[in-house]
Amino acid sequence: MNVVTDTESKETSATHGAYLKLRDLILTGELPPGEKLKIEQLRKLLQTGASPVREALSLLTSDMLVERIDQRGFRAAPVGKANFEEILMLRCTLEEAALRASIQNADAAWEDQLVLRHHHMKRANARKSTDFEDAHKAFHMALLDNARLPMLTRYCSQLYDLNIRYRYLAAGGPSYQKRDIAAEHQSILDAALDRDADAATAHLIEHYQRTGEYLSSLMKA
């Protein structure tokens, strides 16, 4: 029987905290793509030890948000047009399959969860809450969770995170701001609740491709 010591528990907690904070800084662009991630600087920034930072960076490497530099250090994963277009293609393909499976398995409990997640997302957006991003992801993942395909939904979750940095790039542009994102989400929800897989997936893919077209026009090859 393994006994977890207080020290081990604290180290695990410190690593998890460092992971969450660094992940957020990378996703929002506060740690810019391609920036070298120095252990000592990050340790001071996060006010934690070097070991939790190093372990957190290793975890983020598995998430494809951080890259090792010739085993001598780390950097925030770079962004680029080809990378974004691959992410977009995979999201559209995998999420269509997951959403169709979710709708095929549709029941009252799933529909209630969808409505609840959509409501939380709308409230967070109306309040300009810092929790909006979490609520937004929770809604999108709720659409897929009823697929009952855990590997597929895990990949979809990872692709969502990889896409966030690109969405932050688009959010400041005037063309992006003219979109009625709330109406796009409502269309996806309504079709899912109607159990219309063709309409729901069409609305979802159009939702992603609108962002994709705008972002691709901003980026160099």
C-alpha positions as CSV (number, residue, x, y, z in Angstrom):
1,M,0.0,0.0,0.0
2,N,1.5,3.4,-1.1
3,V,1.3,6.2,1.4
4,V,1.3,9.7,0.0
5,T,3.3,12.0,2.2
6,D,2.4,15.6,2.9
7,T,5.5,16.7,0.9
8,E,4.5,14.6,-2.1
9,S,1.0,16.0,-1.9
10,K,2.3,19.6,-1.8
11,E,4.6,18.9,-4.8
12,T,1.7,17.5,-6.8
13,S,-0.5,20.5,-5.9
14,A,2.3,22.9,-6.8
15,T,2.9,21.2,-10.2
16,H,-0.9,21.3,-10.9
17,G,-1.1,25.0,-10.0
18,A,1.9,25.8,-12.2
19,Y,0.5,23.8,-15.0
20,L,-2.9,25.6,-14.9
21,K,-1.3,29.1,-14.7
22,L,1.2,28.5,-17.5
23,R,-1.5,26.9,-19.7
24,D,-3.6,30.0,-19.2
25,L,-0.7,32.3,-20.0
26,I,0.0,30.4,-23.2
27,L,-3.6,30.1,-24.4
28,T,-4.3,33.8,-23.9
29,G,-1.0,34.9,-25.5
30,E,0.5,36.5,-22.4
31,L,3.4,34.1,-23.0
32,P,3.7,34.7,-26.8
33,P,4.1,31.9,-29.3
34,G,7.7,30.9,-29.8
35,E,8.9,32.6,-26.6
36,K,11.6,30.8,-24.7
37,L,10.4,29.7,-21.4
38,K,13.1,30.0,-18.8
39,I,12.7,28.0,-15.6
40,E,14.1,30.7,-13.3
41,Q,11.9,33.5,-14.8
42,L,8.8,31.3,-14.6
43,R,9.6,30.3,-11.0
44,K,9.7,33.9,-10.0
45,L,6.6,34.7,-11.9
46,L,4.6,31.8,-10.4
47,Q,6.3,32.1,-7.0
48,T,6.9,28.4,-6.8
49,G,9.9,26.0,-7.0
50,A,11.9,25.1,-10.1
51,S,10.7,21.4,-10.0
52,P,6.9,22.2,-10.3
53,V,7.7,24.5,-13.2
54,R,9.8,22.0,-15.0
55,E,7.2,19.2,-14.5
56,A,4.4,21.6,-15.6
57,L,6.3,22.4,-18.8
58,S,6.7,18.7,-19.5
59,L,2.9,18.2,-19.1
60,L,2.3,21.1,-21.5
61,T,4.7,19.5,-24.0
62,S,2.3,16.5,-24.0
63,D,-0.5,19.0,-24.6
64,M,1.4,20.4,-27.6
65,L,1.3,23.9,-26.1
66,V,5.0,23.8,-25.3
67,E,8.0,22.5,-27.3
68,R,11.4,21.3,-26.1
69,I,14.4,23.0,-27.7
70,D,17.0,20.4,-28.4
71,Q,16.5,19.1,-24.8
72,R,18.1,22.3,-23.6
73,G,15.0,24.2,-22.7
74,F,11.4,25.0,-23.6
75,R,9.5,27.5,-25.7
76,A,5.8,28.3,-26.1
77,A,4.6,26.4,-29.2
78,P,4.8,28.6,-32.3
79,V,1.7,29.4,-34.3
80,G,1.3,29.6,-38.1
81,K,-1.2,29.3,-40.9
82,A,-0.5,25.7,-41.7
83,N,-0.8,24.7,-38.1
84,F,-4.1,26.5,-37.7
85,E,-5.6,25.1,-40.8
86,E,-4.7,21.6,-39.7
87,I,-6.3,22.2,-36.3
88,L,-9.4,23.6,-38.0
89,M,-9.6,20.6,-40.3
90,L,-9.3,18.1,-37.5
91,R,-11.8,20.0,-35.3
92,C,-14.4,20.0,-38.1
93,T,-13.9,16.3,-38.8
94,L,-13.7,15.0,-35.3
95,E,-16.4,17.2,-33.8
96,E,-18.8,16.4,-36.6
97,A,-18.4,12.7,-35.7
98,A,-18.8,13.4,-32.0
99,L,-21.8,15.6,-32.3
100,R,-23.6,13.2,-34.6
101,A,-23.0,10.4,-32.0
102,S,-24.2,12.7,-29.2
103,I,-27.4,13.4,-31.0
104,Q,-27.9,9.7,-31.8
105,N,-27.6,9.0,-28.1
106,A,-29.8,12.1,-27.2
107,D,-31.9,11.9,-24.1
108,A,-33.5,14.4,-21.7
109,A,-30.5,14.5,-19.3
110,W,-28.2,15.5,-22.2
111,E,-30.6,18.1,-23.4
112,D,-31.0,19.6,-19.9
113,Q,-27.2,19.7,-19.6
114,L,-26.9,21.5,-22.9
115,V,-29.4,24.1,-22.0
116,L,-27.7,24.7,-18.6
117,R,-24.2,25.0,-20.2
118,H,-25.6,27.4,-22.8
119,H,-27.3,29.5,-20.1
120,H,-24.0,29.7,-18.0
121,M,-22.1,30.7,-21.1
122,K,-24.6,33.5,-21.9
123,R,-24.5,34.8,-18.4
124,A,-20.7,34.8,-18.3
125,N,-20.6,36.7,-21.5
126,A,-23.2,39.3,-20.4
127,R,-21.2,39.9,-17.2
128,K,-17.9,40.0,-19.2
129,S,-16.8,37.5,-16.6
130,T,-13.3,36.0,-16.5
131,D,-15.1,32.7,-16.4
132,F,-16.4,33.1,-19.9
133,E,-13.7,31.0,-21.6
134,D,-14.4,28.1,-19.2
135,A,-18.1,28.4,-19.7
136,H,-17.6,28.6,-23.5
137,K,-15.6,25.4,-23.6
138,A,-18.0,23.7,-21.2
139,F,-20.8,24.4,-23.7
140,H,-18.9,23.1,-26.7
141,M,-17.8,20.0,-24.9
142,A,-21.3,19.3,-23.6
143,L,-22.4,19.1,-27.3
144,L,-19.9,16.2,-27.7
145,D,-19.9,14.5,-24.3
146,N,-23.0,12.4,-25.1
147,A,-21.1,10.6,-27.9
148,R,-19.9,8.2,-25.2
149,L,-16.6,8.0,-27.0
150,P,-14.0,9.2,-24.4
151,M,-10.9,9.1,-26.7
152,L,-12.7,11.1,-29.3
153,T,-13.9,13.7,-26.9
154,R,-10.4,13.9,-25.3
155,Y,-8.9,14.7,-28.7
156,C,-11.7,17.3,-29.3
157,S,-10.9,19.0,-26.0
158,Q,-7.2,19.2,-26.8
159,L,-7.9,20.7,-30.2
160,Y,-10.2,23.2,-28.6
161,D,-7.3,24.4,-26.4
162,L,-4.9,24.5,-29.3
163,N,-7.3,26.7,-31.2
164,I,-7.9,29.2,-28.4
165,R,-4.7,31.1,-29.1
166,Y,-5.7,31.7,-32.6
167,R,-9.2,32.8,-31.5
168,Y,-7.6,35.4,-29.2
169,L,-5.7,36.7,-32.3
170,A,-9.0,37.2,-34.1
171,A,-11.0,38.7,-31.3
172,G,-9.5,42.2,-31.7
173,G,-10.3,42.5,-35.4
174,P,-13.2,44.6,-36.6
175,S,-14.5,41.8,-39.0
176,Y,-14.5,39.3,-36.1
177,Q,-16.3,41.7,-33.8
178,K,-19.1,42.2,-36.4
179,R,-20.1,38.5,-36.0
180,D,-23.1,37.6,-33.9
181,I,-21.5,34.8,-32.0
182,A,-24.4,34.5,-29.6
183,A,-26.7,33.8,-32.6
184,E,-24.3,31.2,-33.9
185,H,-24.3,29.4,-30.6
186,Q,-28.1,29.5,-30.4
187,S,-28.4,28.0,-33.9
188,I,-26.1,25.1,-32.9
189,L,-28.1,24.6,-29.6
190,D,-31.5,24.7,-31.3
191,A,-30.6,22.1,-33.9
192,A,-29.0,19.8,-31.3
193,L,-32.2,20.0,-29.2
194,D,-34.3,19.3,-32.3
195,R,-32.0,16.2,-32.7
196,D,-31.2,17.4,-36.3
197,A,-27.7,16.1,-36.8
198,D,-27.3,17.5,-40.3
199,A,-28.3,21.0,-39.2
200,A,-26.4,20.9,-35.9
201,T,-23.1,19.8,-37.5
202,A,-23.6,22.3,-40.4
203,H,-24.0,25.2,-37.9
204,L,-21.0,24.0,-35.8
205,I,-18.7,23.7,-38.8
206,E,-19.8,27.1,-40.2
207,H,-19.1,28.6,-36.7
208,Y,-15.6,27.3,-36.9
209,Q,-14.9,28.1,-40.5
210,R,-16.0,31.7,-40.2
211,T,-13.2,32.2,-37.6
212,G,-10.9,30.1,-39.8
213,E,-11.4,32.1,-42.9
214,Y,-10.8,35.3,-41.0
215,L,-7.7,34.0,-39.3
216,S,-6.2,32.5,-42.4
217,S,-6.4,35.9,-44.1
218,L,-4.3,37.4,-41.3
219,M,-1.5,34.8,-41.2
220,K,1.4,34.2,-43.4
221,A,2.0,30.7,-44.8
